[in-house]
C-alpha cells in the first residue's frame, strides 16, 4: 500500500531533525522585451548528517493573465501530429508551454480535454483529475478545483484535467505520496493575475508540495495554488524571452497534449 503523508509528518520533514529545505533564487537578469518572468530556484535538502547535500533546480515561467491565456494543443490520437513539443507550440501561436495532462494506454486523454473548442475524453474523477486548467470563452485563464468547474459558466475553449493539487490556499495539500521521485511539470497561480508553468528536477509529490508552499520559495509572489501535470518522461518546458533568448527542455517521449501560453 502506498504510504501517504500526514500533516504531522509533513511538519516533521521541515524540521531541522530531517534537514531543512534550502531554497536559493538563481534567476537570470530579465530581458526588457520579454513577455514573461523567468525564475530558477535551486533547492537543497541536506541529509540527516548534514555533511552532504544535493541541489536540484526548478524552472518557472510566469505570465500575466490579463495579457496571456492558456491554449491546449492536441497531439492527436497517434500522439504524432507534431514531431516535437516546440514545433507543436510554435505552430499554434504559443510563446511558451509545457506538456499537458495524463493519457491512457490507447493514447486517449485521461479525463476531459478541450483543444480549440473541440472536446475529447470525459470529465473524470479521482486525485489525478482533481484540477482543471482552462481558458474561458472570454479568454480568461483559470486554475480550478474540479468541484468549482461549471461548463455553462466558463464556456471553455481550451481545457485539461490533471492532478493532484500540490498546494491549495498557500498550504501543502495533505496525502501526497512520498514515493517515486521523478521530474515534475506543474501549473501555479498566485491567487491574482499571475500564473506560471514550471518544471522541476526529480522530487516526490510530497517533497514538491512542501517546497512550493515553503516561505522561501516565492517571497515576493505567493503560491496560492499548484497543480501537478503528467511528469517523468513526459515532462517538458519551452519559452521565449525576447530576441535570441529562451528555454527549451523537450519531453523524452511523445505526449497526448501540450499546455501553451498565447497572447489574449
N, C-alpha and C positions, 0 to 999 in steps of 0.2 A: 504494500500500500504506500502511495506517495506521501511523504511527510509534509505537512502544512505548518507554516509558522504561525504561532500565536502572537498576540500583541506583546505579551511579556517577553517572548524570545526575541522579537524584533528590537525591543528596547535593550535587551541584553547584548545583542550583536553590536549595538552602537556604543557600548560601554568600554572603558579602557581595558577591561579584562580580556575582551575579544579583539582588541585592536580597533582604534578609531579610524574611520574612513577619512582620508585627507584629500581635499579637492582643491586643485590649483587651476586658475584660469590661464590658458595658453593661447588665447585668441590673437590672431594677427591684426595688424592695423587695418581698419575698414576703408575700402575704396569709396570716394565720394559719389561715384556714378553707380554704385551697387543698389539694386532694388531690395537687397536682403541684408540681414545682420548675421554674420558667420561667427560662431563661437566654438572653441575647442576647450574641453575640460580634461585635465589629467587627474586621474583618480588612483590613489594608492591605499592599499589595505595591508598594514604590517601584519605578519603572522604573530602567533602567540608569544614568541620570544622577543619580538621587536628588533631582531638583529638583521632581518632581511625584509625586503618589500618588493612588490612588483607593481609597475604602473601600467594603467590602461587608459585609453582615450575614449572620449565621447564627442562626436561632432554634431553641431546643431545649426540649422538654417532657419532663422526667424523671419516671418513676414507679417506685414500689417494687413489685417483682414478688411480694412477699408479700401485697400489698393489691389489686393490679390485674393484669389479664392482657390479651392480645390478643383482639379479635373481628374476624373478616373479614366485611365487608358486601358482598354481591354486588349489583351494579347491573343485572344481568340481561343477556340476550343482545343486547338492543337498546341497552344502556347508558342506559336511560331509565326505570328502575324508580323512581328518585328524581329530583326536579328539580335538586338540587344536593347537594354534599358534606355540608354542615351538616345538612340535613334527613335525609339517609341515616344519618348517625351518631346524631343525636338519636333518631330513630325506632327505633334498635336498642340503645338504652340506653347509648350511649357518652358519656363525659365529655370525650374528646379523640380526635383521629385525623388521618389523612392519606390521601392517595391510596395505592394499592397497587402491584401488580406490572404488568409489561408485558402487552399484549394484541395479538392478531393482527388482520389486516385484516378478518376476519369477526367481530371483537369477542370471539372466544374467548380465554380466558386463556392466556398463553404459559407453559407448564408447569402444574404442579398447583395447583389452588385448592380449599380446603375451607371452606365457609361454613355454620355451623350443622350440622356433621356431614355435609353433602351435598357430594360430590366432583364437580368439573368439571375437564376437561382431563386431561393426562397428565404423570407425573413426567418432567421433561426434563433434558437435558444441556446443556453449554455454559456460557460465562462469565456470560451474562446470567441463568442459572438456577443459579448456584453456591451459593446460600444459601436458607435457609428461616426464615420467621417463623411460629411456631405457638403455640397454646395446647393443652396436653395434655389427656387425659382426666381428669387430676387438677387441671385448671385452672391449671397452671403455665406461665408464658411462657418461650419459648426462642428463641434466635437461633443457628442451627446451620449448619455446612457440609453440603453435600449428602451427603458420604460418612459423616457422623455420623448421618444420619437412618435410623430404623428404625420403620416404621409400627406394627409389633406392640408395640414398646416404648413409644412415645409416645402411641399411640391418639389422634391429634389430632382435636379438634372444629373447629378453625379453623386454616388454613394458607395461606400464599402463598409461592411460589417467586420469587426475584428475584436480582439481582446487577448488577455484580460486587461482591465484597468490596473495600472501600476500605482497611480496617485489619484486621489479624489479629495476635493476640498483642502488641498495642500497637505494631505496626510497619506502616508503609505497605506495601501489597501491591505487588509488582513487576508490571510490564507494563501499568499503567493508561494509557489514551490521554491524550495532551496536546492533542487536537483537540476541537472542538465544545463550547465553553463554553456552559453553559446552567444554568437553575435546577435544583437537585437536591433530592430528598427521600430520606431515609435513616433507618435504624434503628441505634441504638447500644446497646452493652451494656458495663458496667464490669467484667464478669467475676464479679460477685457478685449482689446483689439488684436493682440499679438498671438500668433500661432507659430509652431516650429515643427519641422520634420527632423528626426535625429537618428543617428547610427552609433552604436556602441561596440566596443570590443567585447569579449566573452564575459558575461555575467549570468547568474541565475535570475529568474524573475524577481525573487525576494531581494536579492542584492540591488538590482536596478531600481526597484521601488523605493528602497531605503535611500539610495544615492540621489535620485531625482527629487525627493522630498527633503533632503538634507539642507540645513540652513546655509551652508557654504556653497551649495551648487549654483544657485542663481540669486545672489543677494539683491540685485537691482531689478529683477523681473521674476516675480514669484511664480512657481509652478502650481497652477490650480488643478489641472488635470493632465494625466499622461496615459495614453492608450497604447498597448503593445500591438505590433503588426506581426506578420509572418517573419520569422527570424532564421538564424543559422545560415545555410547555403543560399537562402532566398534573399538575404539582406543586401541592399544596395542603396546608394545615395549619390545624387548628382545635383550640381547647382552652378550657375554662372554668377560671377561677382563683378562684372564690368569687363572692359576690354582685356583680353588675354589673361583673365584670372578666373579660376573656378575649382571645383572639387568633383572628382569622378571615381566612384567605387562601385563596380558592377557586381550584381549577384553572381554566384558561382554556377547557378543553374537557371533554366527558364522558369518564369512565374506566370500566373494567370492574369494579373493586373498590376498596374502602377498607379500611384497617387502623385499627380503632378500639381504644380503651382503655376497659375496663369494670371495675367492682369485682368482686373474686372472691367 
